[in-house]
């Protein structure tokens, strides 16, 4: 490091000297056969100046290296303290007492806020998400008149809902906030949601997995949430006997995947949601649910309902708007469901093609301008 720095300084000084020499137009030096005392004194001063400059350069490099070592040491010490706190918080999560687990949840969230690196913060978030993925018995699966099991369930549900609330609160913070969790990955794979509130959360960039999640009871809110630039996976998610509301949610510049999702019960509300510039895949099974896309705006992207199954239940697209993109219902199957497209607006190319050998059922409510197999 010292040798490279000194060599670089000499080359830089030489370049500056040569440039100044050339700009001043000095091409020749006046020969001096004898050096007087003044010239000799100037040479001595120049020599001392060079030595002092080299010494200052060495001192600067040494100070820089010492600073780097001190910073690395401080980071190691901070990481060590983080690891100790992390171990304590995780042990609290495994405690039998719900109150201790609640303390562990808050401790882990605070630890994520104080994490010295992005990777350590992601680790804390992963543990909180993993806690939600642990085996969980929903209230509907409890034995009747089992008071102890009910109390255990209610205590565990309180802890789980606290995790969801803390994640939501951190996702609501602006990206520049030091405690914001925007841009981090969230893995809710196979999580059982029997309530929870993600309202106004900002899912920006990163990967968000609700793959195989089950919305089985209570109300789960995504009202006003924004999914911008993130890849959001609801593939194979199950919406049964719960209310999941995405009203006024905004999906933009990403991938929204409901591939093979199962809307088999309850209510799923997408009213007034906005899908902008996204690839939206709803190749899902709509059987027995009330799924409401009333007033939803699909613009600037591609919406795929191709090979979706509409069996039983009600699916409403009333006053939805499709614009500056394409919507495909190719080979979707409609049997026993009421699918209402009345008052749909927009200039999108609508592709509504029944499976081979089948015709569109009477339960399909189309605008007067629509005709099967045509735009």
C-alpha positions as CSV (number, residue, x, y, z in Angstrom):
1,X,0.0,0.0,0.0
2,X,2.8,2.4,0.9
3,X,4.8,1.7,-2.2
4,X,1.8,2.0,-4.5
5,X,0.7,5.3,-2.9
6,X,4.2,6.8,-3.0
7,X,4.7,5.7,-6.7
8,X,1.3,7.2,-7.6
9,X,2.2,10.5,-5.8
10,X,5.5,10.7,-7.7
11,X,3.8,10.0,-11.1
12,X,1.1,12.6,-10.3
13,X,3.7,15.2,-9.3
14,X,5.7,14.5,-12.5
15,X,2.6,14.8,-14.7
16,X,1.7,18.2,-13.0
17,X,5.3,19.5,-13.4
18,X,5.5,18.5,-17.1
19,X,2.1,20.0,-17.8
20,X,3.1,23.3,-16.2
21,X,6.5,23.2,-18.0
22,X,4.8,22.7,-21.3
23,X,2.2,25.4,-20.7
24,X,4.9,27.9,-19.8
25,X,6.6,27.2,-23.1
26,X,9.9,26.4,-21.4
27,X,11.8,24.1,-23.8
28,X,15.4,24.6,-22.7
29,X,17.2,25.1,-19.4
30,X,19.9,27.7,-19.1
31,X,23.1,25.9,-18.3
32,X,24.9,26.9,-15.0
33,X,28.5,25.9,-14.7
34,X,28.7,27.0,-11.0
35,X,26.0,26.8,-8.3
36,X,25.9,29.8,-5.9
37,X,24.9,29.6,-2.3
38,X,21.3,30.7,-3.0
39,X,20.7,27.9,-5.5
40,X,22.3,25.4,-3.2
41,X,20.0,26.6,-0.3
42,X,17.0,26.2,-2.6
43,X,18.0,22.7,-3.5
44,X,18.4,21.8,0.2
45,X,14.9,23.3,0.9
46,X,13.5,21.3,-2.0
47,X,15.1,18.1,-0.7
48,X,13.6,18.6,2.8
49,X,10.3,19.4,1.2
50,X,10.3,16.2,-0.7
51,X,11.3,14.2,2.4
52,X,8.6,15.9,4.5
53,X,6.0,15.3,1.8
54,X,6.9,11.6,1.6
55,X,6.7,11.4,5.4
56,X,3.3,13.1,5.4
57,X,2.1,10.7,2.7
58,X,3.3,7.7,4.7
59,X,1.6,9.0,7.9
60,X,-1.7,9.6,5.9
61,X,-1.6,6.0,4.6
62,X,-0.9,4.6,8.0
63,X,-3.7,6.7,9.5
64,X,-6.1,5.5,6.8
65,X,-5.2,1.8,7.5
66,X,-5.6,2.3,11.2
67,X,-9.1,3.9,10.6
68,X,-10.0,0.9,8.4
69,X,-8.9,-1.5,11.1
70,X,-10.8,0.4,13.8
71,X,-14.0,0.4,11.7
72,X,-13.7,-3.3,11.0
73,X,-13.2,-3.9,14.7
74,X,-16.2,-1.8,15.5
75,X,-18.3,-3.7,12.9
76,X,-17.1,-7.1,14.4
77,X,-18.1,-5.9,17.9
78,X,-21.5,-4.7,16.7
79,X,-22.1,-8.0,14.9
80,X,-21.1,-9.9,18.0
81,X,-23.6,-8.0,20.1
82,X,-26.2,-8.4,17.4
83,X,-25.6,-12.2,17.4
84,X,-26.0,-12.3,21.2
85,X,-29.3,-10.4,21.0
86,X,-30.4,-12.5,18.1
87,X,-29.9,-15.7,20.0
88,X,-31.8,-14.4,23.0
89,X,-34.7,-13.2,20.9
90,X,-35.0,-16.5,19.0
91,X,-35.0,-18.4,22.2
92,X,-37.8,-16.3,23.4
93,X,-39.8,-17.2,20.3
94,X,-39.6,-20.8,21.3
95,X,-40.8,-20.3,24.8
96,X,-44.1,-21.9,26.0
97,X,-45.4,-18.6,27.4
98,X,-47.2,-16.4,24.9
99,X,-46.1,-13.3,26.8
100,X,-42.4,-14.3,26.4
101,X,-42.9,-15.0,22.7
102,X,-44.5,-11.6,22.2
103,X,-41.4,-10.1,23.8
104,X,-39.2,-12.1,21.4
105,X,-41.2,-10.9,18.4
106,X,-40.7,-7.2,19.5
107,X,-37.1,-7.9,20.3
108,X,-36.4,-9.4,16.9
109,X,-38.2,-6.5,15.1
110,X,-36.0,-4.0,17.1
111,X,-33.0,-6.1,16.3
112,X,-33.8,-5.8,12.6
113,X,-34.0,-2.1,12.9
114,X,-30.5,-1.9,14.6
115,X,-28.9,-4.5,12.2
116,X,-25.5,-3.3,11.1
117,X,-25.8,-4.8,7.6
118,X,-28.7,-5.4,5.2
119,X,-28.0,-9.1,5.3
120,X,-28.4,-9.3,9.1
121,X,-31.7,-7.4,8.8
122,X,-32.9,-9.8,6.1
123,X,-32.1,-12.7,8.5
124,X,-34.3,-11.2,11.3
125,X,-37.1,-10.7,8.7
126,X,-36.7,-14.3,7.6
127,X,-37.1,-15.6,11.2
128,X,-40.3,-13.6,11.7
129,X,-41.7,-15.0,8.4
130,X,-40.6,-18.5,9.4
131,X,-42.4,-18.2,12.7
132,X,-45.6,-17.7,10.7
133,X,-44.8,-20.7,8.6
134,X,-44.7,-23.0,11.6
135,X,-47.5,-25.6,12.0
136,X,-50.7,-23.9,13.1
137,X,-54.2,-25.2,13.9
138,X,-56.9,-22.8,12.8
139,X,-59.9,-22.2,15.0
140,X,-62.2,-24.1,12.7
141,X,-60.1,-27.3,13.3
142,X,-60.3,-27.1,17.1
143,X,-62.4,-29.7,19.0
144,X,-65.7,-28.2,20.3
145,X,-65.9,-27.4,24.0
146,X,-62.1,-27.7,24.4
147,X,-61.4,-24.5,26.5
148,X,-57.7,-25.2,27.0
149,X,-57.1,-25.6,23.2
150,X,-59.1,-22.5,22.6
151,X,-57.0,-20.4,25.0
152,X,-53.8,-21.8,23.5
153,X,-55.1,-20.9,20.0
154,X,-56.0,-17.4,21.0
155,X,-52.7,-16.7,22.6
156,X,-50.8,-18.1,19.6
157,X,-53.0,-16.1,17.2
158,X,-52.2,-12.9,19.2
159,X,-48.4,-13.5,18.7
160,X,-48.9,-14.3,15.0
161,X,-51.0,-11.2,14.4
162,X,-48.4,-9.1,16.2
163,X,-45.8,-10.4,13.7
164,X,-48.0,-9.4,10.8
165,X,-48.6,-6.0,12.3
166,X,-44.9,-5.3,12.8
167,X,-44.1,-6.3,9.3
168,X,-46.9,-4.1,8.0
169,X,-45.7,-1.1,10.1
170,X,-42.2,-1.4,8.8
171,X,-43.4,-1.7,5.2
172,X,-45.4,1.5,5.6
173,X,-42.3,3.5,6.3
174,X,-40.8,5.4,3.4
175,X,-37.7,3.7,1.7
176,X,-35.3,6.4,3.0
177,X,-36.3,5.7,6.6
178,X,-33.6,3.9,8.5
179,X,-36.1,1.3,9.8
180,X,-38.0,0.7,6.6
181,X,-38.1,-2.9,5.4
182,X,-39.1,-2.1,1.8
183,X,-37.1,-4.0,-0.8
184,X,-36.5,-7.0,1.4
185,X,-37.8,-10.5,0.6
186,X,-40.8,-11.8,2.4
187,X,-41.7,-15.5,2.4
188,X,-45.2,-16.4,3.6
189,X,-45.2,-19.8,1.8
190,X,-47.9,-22.1,3.2
191,X,-48.8,-19.7,6.0
192,X,-52.3,-20.0,7.4
193,X,-53.9,-16.6,7.7
194,X,-56.9,-16.3,10.0
195,X,-56.8,-12.5,10.0
196,X,-54.2,-9.9,9.7
197,X,-53.8,-6.4,8.3
198,X,-51.4,-5.4,5.5
199,X,-53.2,-2.2,4.7
200,X,-51.1,0.5,3.1
201,X,-48.0,-1.6,3.1
202,X,-45.5,-0.9,0.4
203,X,-44.1,-4.0,-1.2
204,X,-41.4,-2.5,-3.4
205,X,-38.9,-4.6,-5.3
206,X,-37.8,-7.9,-3.8
207,X,-39.8,-11.1,-3.9
208,X,-43.0,-11.6,-1.9
209,X,-44.2,-15.2,-1.6
210,X,-47.8,-16.1,-0.5
211,X,-47.4,-19.4,-2.4
212,X,-49.7,-22.0,-1.0
213,X,-50.9,-19.6,1.7
214,X,-54.3,-20.4,3.1
215,X,-56.8,-17.6,4.0
216,X,-59.1,-19.7,6.0
217,X,-60.9,-17.5,8.6
218,X,-61.3,-13.9,9.7
219,X,-60.4,-10.9,7.6
220,X,-57.1,-10.2,5.9
221,X,-56.6,-6.7,4.6
222,X,-54.4,-5.5,1.8
223,X,-56.5,-2.3,1.3
224,X,-54.4,0.5,-0.2
225,X,-51.3,-1.7,-0.3
226,X,-48.8,-1.0,-3.2
227,X,-46.9,-3.7,-5.0
228,X,-44.4,-1.8,-7.1
229,X,-41.6,-3.5,-8.9
230,X,-41.9,-6.6,-6.8
231,X,-42.6,-10.2,-7.9
232,X,-45.7,-11.2,-5.9
233,X,-46.6,-14.9,-5.9
234,X,-50.1,-16.0,-4.7
235,X,-49.8,-19.2,-6.8
236,X,-51.7,-22.2,-5.2
237,X,-53.0,-19.9,-2.5
238,X,-56.4,-20.9,-1.1
239,X,-59.1,-18.4,-0.3
240,X,-61.7,-20.3,1.8
241,X,-64.2,-19.0,4.4
242,X,-62.3,-15.8,4.8
243,X,-62.5,-12.2,3.6
244,X,-59.5,-11.0,1.8
245,X,-59.7,-7.4,0.6
246,X,-57.4,-5.8,-2.0
247,X,-59.6,-2.8,-2.6
248,X,-57.7,0.3,-3.8
249,X,-54.5,-1.8,-3.9
250,X,-52.0,-0.8,-6.6
251,X,-49.9,-3.4,-8.6
252,X,-47.3,-1.9,-10.9
253,X,-44.2,-2.9,-12.8
254,X,-43.9,-6.4,-11.6
255,X,-45.3,-9.9,-11.8
256,X,-48.5,-10.7,-10.0
257,X,-49.1,-14.4,-10.0
258,X,-52.3,-16.1,-8.9
259,X,-51.5,-19.2,-11.0
260,X,-53.6,-22.2,-9.8
261,X,-54.9,-20.2,-6.8
262,X,-58.2,-21.6,-5.4
263,X,-61.0,-19.2,-4.7
264,X,-63.3,-21.7,-3.1
265,X,-65.2,-19.8,-0.5
266,X,-65.5,-16.5,1.3
267,X,-65.1,-13.1,-0.3
268,X,-62.1,-11.7,-2.2
269,X,-62.5,-8.0,-2.9
270,X,-60.4,-6.3,-5.7
271,X,-62.8,-3.3,-6.1
272,X,-61.1,-0.2,-7.4
273,X,-57.7,-1.9,-7.5
274,X,-55.1,-0.8,-10.1
275,X,-52.9,-3.2,-12.2
276,X,-50.5,-1.0,-14.1
277,X,-47.8,-2.2,-16.4
278,X,-47.8,-5.6,-14.8
279,X,-48.0,-9.2,-15.9
280,X,-51.1,-10.4,-14.1
281,X,-51.8,-14.1,-14.1
282,X,-55.2,-15.2,-12.8
283,X,-55.3,-18.7,-14.3
284,X,-57.0,-19.9,-11.2
285,X,-60.0,-21.8,-10.0
286,X,-63.0,-19.7,-9.1
287,X,-65.4,-22.1,-7.3
288,X,-67.8,-20.9,-4.6
289,X,-66.3,-17.6,-3.8
290,X,-67.5,-14.1,-4.3
291,X,-64.7,-12.4,-6.2
292,X,-65.3,-8.8,-7.0
293,X,-63.2,-6.9,-9.6
294,X,-65.8,-4.1,-9.8
295,X,-64.1,-0.8,-10.9
296,X,-60.7,-2.5,-11.1
297,X,-58.3,-0.9,-13.6
298,X,-56.1,-3.0,-15.8
299,X,-53.8,-0.8,-17.9
300,X,-50.5,-1.0,-19.7
301,X,-49.9,-4.7,-19.1
302,X,-51.2,-8.1,-19.8
303,X,-54.0,-9.8,-17.8
304,X,-54.2,-13.6,-18.2
305,X,-57.4,-15.4,-17.2
306,X,-56.6,-18.0,-19.7
307,X,-57.5,-21.6,-18.7
308,X,-59.2,-20.3,-15.5
309,X,-62.1,-22.3,-14.2
310,X,-65.2,-20.5,-13.2
311,X,-67.4,-23.0,-11.4
312,X,-70.1,-21.9,-9.0
313,X,-69.8,-18.7,-7.1
314,X,-69.9,-15.1,-8.5
315,X,-67.2,-13.2,-10.3
316,X,-67.9,-9.6,-11.0
317,X,-66.1,-7.4,-13.5
318,X,-68.7,-4.7,-13.5
319,X,-67.4,-1.2,-14.6
320,X,-63.8,-2.6,-14.7
321,X,-61.5,-0.9,-17.2
322,X,-59.1,-2.6,-19.5
323,X,-56.8,-0.2,-21.4
324,X,-53.5,0.0,-23.2
325,X,-52.9,-3.7,-22.9
326,X,-54.4,-7.1,-23.5
327,X,-56.7,-9.4,-21.5
328,X,-57.1,-13.0,-22.3
329,X,-59.8,-15.4,-21.3
330,X,-58.7,-18.0,-23.8
331,X,-59.8,-21.5,-23.0
332,X,-61.3,-20.5,-19.7
333,X,-64.1,-22.8,-18.6
334,X,-67.4,-21.3,-17.4
335,X,-69.8,-23.8,-15.7
336,X,-72.2,-23.0,-13.0
337,X,-70.7,-19.6,-12.1
338,X,-72.1,-16.2,-12.6
339,X,-69.5,-14.1,-14.3
340,X,-70.6,-10.5,-14.9
341,X,-68.8,-8.3,-17.5
342,X,-71.5,-5.7,-17.7
343,X,-70.4,-2.1,-18.2
344,X,-66.7,-3.0,-18.8
345,X,-64.8,-0.2,-20.3
346,X,-61.5,0.3,-22.2
347,X,-59.7,-0.3,-25.5
348,X,-58.0,-3.6,-24.7
349,X,-58.1,-6.5,-27.0
350,X,-60.5,-9.0,-25.3
351,X,-59.8,-12.6,-26.2
352,X,-62.8,-14.7,-25.0
353,X,-62.5,-18.2,-26.5
354,X,-64.1,-21.3,-24.9
355,X,-62.3,-24.6,-24.7
356,X,-62.5,-26.8,-27.8
357,X,-65.9,-28.3,-28.3
358,X,-67.6,-26.1,-25.7
359,X,-69.7,-22.9,-25.9
360,X,-70.0,-20.0,-23.5
361,X,-72.7,-20.7,-20.8
362,X,-75.7,-18.6,-20.1
363,X,-74.2,-17.6,-16.7
364,X,-71.8,-15.3,-18.6
365,X,-73.0,-11.6,-18.7
366,X,-71.3,-9.8,-21.5
367,X,-71.5,-6.2,-22.8
368,X,-73.6,-5.8,-26.0
369,X,-70.4,-5.0,-28.0
370,X,-68.8,-8.3,-27.1
371,X,-69.1,-11.4,-29.2
372,X,-67.4,-14.8,-28.5
373,X,-64.3,-15.5,-30.6
374,X,-63.9,-11.9,-31.6
375,X,-62.3,-8.7,-30.2
